[in-house]
Amino acid sequence: MSVARGLVFITGASSGIGQALARRYAQDGWRLALVARRAAELTAWAEAQGWPGERWRVYGADVAQVDAIAAAGQACLAQQGVPDVVIASAGISIGVDTAERGDLQVMARIFATNNLGLAASFQPFIEPMRRRGSGTLVGIASVAGIRGLPGHGAYCASKAAVIAHCESLRGELRGSGVRVVTLLPGFVDTPLTRGNRYAMPFLMTPEAFAQRAQRVIAKGASYRVIPWPMGVAAKLLRLLPNALFDRVLAGRPRKARQGASEEP
């Protein structure tokens, strides 16, 4: 392994996109600050990679719990320093039917993880990065944030909010040296998507996504859909008149309610 190139802080690192990003950055010589609810599982995985112990730390936290993720951020600052890149990758996806009273609690859980959790993952590092005059904050959104899908309202709304939050944050940090990157994955083969009951065009492996994402982050692009053909498809759907869009989606299988797999 080469001389460490920087420090990357990644949430949701025990599986899926987060774990693939951790592996990719480690292969490229970065130091790692890895966060997940399942800290013991993540630690075992990191140890199995054979990385030198001084190159990585694991912080156990549920990003939906503000105090927990804030404490993880502060621990990273104290033990490893100010990260060069922070990637808010943790997220959950569960189908909802808002005619069902119980699904409102599911919606609250999704928003707490995907939105409040993302903001709380960034928060400990914003002022230290601003004082240093450099750093990159990466929000993992989704093409699902571009148009709402029946039965998928909570997830689509949460990812639309990620896009808007990152855009707002980018404006707030303009001129500070701190960049904000919004990534919109298409379909990636992770525990988050394997229960989907509908076709997933342009399906990518987590490793393929991580490779492309790392390049985009390094370039400092403010917004990118990965893979690009999915971005074209999503934009075309955005342009469809509502009546036609509704007909296109009529009868489409919906995301499973309660019990869907989730990212850590």
Secondary structure, DSSP 4 states (H G I P E B T S, - for coil): -PSP--EEEEESTTSHHHHHHHHHHHHTT-EEEEEES-HHHHHHHHHHTT--GGGEEEEE--TTSHHHHHHHHHHHHHHT-S-SEEEE---B-----TTSTTHHHHHHHHHIIIIIHHHHHHHHHHHHHHHHT-EEEEEE--GGGTS--TT-HHHHHHHHHHHHHHHHHHHHTTTTTEEEEEEEE--B-STTTTT--S--TT-B-HHHHHHHHHHHHHHT-SEEEESHHHHHHHHHHHHS-HHHHHHHHTT------SS--B--
